[in-house]
Amino acid sequence: MTGMSQPAVLENFIGGRWTPSSASQHLDVTNPAKGVVIAKTPMSTAGDVDAAVKAAARAFPGWSETPPVVRARAMFTFRQKLEDHLEELARLVTTEHGKTLDEARGSVRRGIECVEVACGAPSLLMGYGLENISTNVDCTVMRQAVGVCAAIAPFNFPAMVPLWFLPFAVVCGNTFVLKPSEQVPLSQQRMFQLLQECDLPPGVVNLVHGGKDVVEAICDHPGIRAVSFVGSTPIARLVYQRATHTGKRVQALGGAKNFIVVMPDADLDRAIPIITESFYGCAGERCLAGSILVPVGPSHKDVRDRMVAAAESLVVGDGLEPGVDMGPVISARHREKVLGYVERGVSEGAKLAVDGRARKLPQDGYFVGPSVFDQVTPSMAIAQDEIFGPVATVAPAKDLDDALKMMYAHPNANATSIFTSSGKAAREFAHRATASMVGVNIGVAAPMAYFPFGGARDSFFGDLKVHGRDAFEFYTDKKVTISRWS
Ligand code: NAD
């Protein structure tokens, strides 16, 4: 005995049982603040997906006929389990992802709110009708579950993003297969242990770990009726095309490049701390993170100088430690990618006002110091690509029109914000923005669980957005019955 325990190899959850994957390959899950391996994700196969879909299909007839109020009750139980384990789940999120504990707690809370909204299913699932559409003829519309549904998640919100889908799919009477990100599978592993205690019949919820092969098997499987995807734009596009090709309904949320516009009349004392959090919170690894800071007209110098001071004062370290503002990025590979963009910005001629590479950082783990580029122009790679790291790019604009033109020229359109004290400017901005999540004096325009979440253009493929009323549309089909009794 060496006393050193081996990292656990995770199992899939299929048909109500923890089941070893048929994977021949495994991916190391690391704590990015320490660089140590904490678990191994099995890279499951199409055969594992097929077993999960078969279990879900077996559960579907009984579950879809279960009264909505009983289905909702299982979600009330799940909600309470999540609440009881909030701190444990948040610590798990920080340990596998690296974000600060406060951010992790907030993300679990946001996930719980999705379960709470789903608990309203008996009301939200109601149809509608009209009597006497013709003499003695009545018409009703009822919502019915669509069948086996699947969701594929990204690495940046390990606990929250799967909860954008699972509770809504399940209360609507569907059965469900989840593939978490292979980089952060642990909070989902724990959530499925909690789901096991919620009186759900076997096969209603299933978990299959893995990567590309699992995603492709989900897209192609004839037994799956609906697919939800969250991740980068190239993979979102691919999943949308491949899964719709086999007749599924699909919502695929992609990457982002979010413009934060600061008007000369903005209250900078209030705006800069909010903007700083938007750019550097979660180490820039949010789909709603500020990415391009656009000071308008004479505000440029003041906005840049304050942003520089704010970036320099951030405390970087292990997200579990108190007082830390920013944790590591997800992996060594991603750190290299982010640092590559810092090099690229310098070679493209942008002015590096804060060089994160010069920052003294913890030795272990995948830390990147916060950087600020000034004098960025829209054609530069740092203004085009989603860096997904703590790199702010300042691209000044002459006026609001000029700022909006910059936004129009970018293919992504997820979220955007304006900071101003002018109602007129705010209204014009909200009306004309390409992004479909708009903040006014808000740094991260994240719709709550009862509103629709999702971008536009290359940030979203599909029509129905995530959570809110759209979830009940996505997870049900409408049956129209026309009756004559006379
Ligand atoms: P990713 O696209 O690399 O991975 C997402 C999922 O796709 C994972 O489950 C992964 O296993 C799978 N995948 C990866 N490569 C694949 C391939 N070649 N074929 C099939 N499947 C594949 O994204 P990520 O790095 O995990 O997450 C970060 C991205 O997610 C960012 O672009 C971010 O903006 C985006 N995101 C968007 C939203 C939104 O609401 N629009 C929310 C969160 C994250």
Residues whose N, C-alpha, C, O or C-beta is under 5 A from the ligand:
A	BS01	NAD	I152 A153 P154 F155 N156 K179 P180 S181 E182 G210 G211 K212 V215 V230 G231 S232 T233 I235 L253 G254 G255 A256 C287 S459
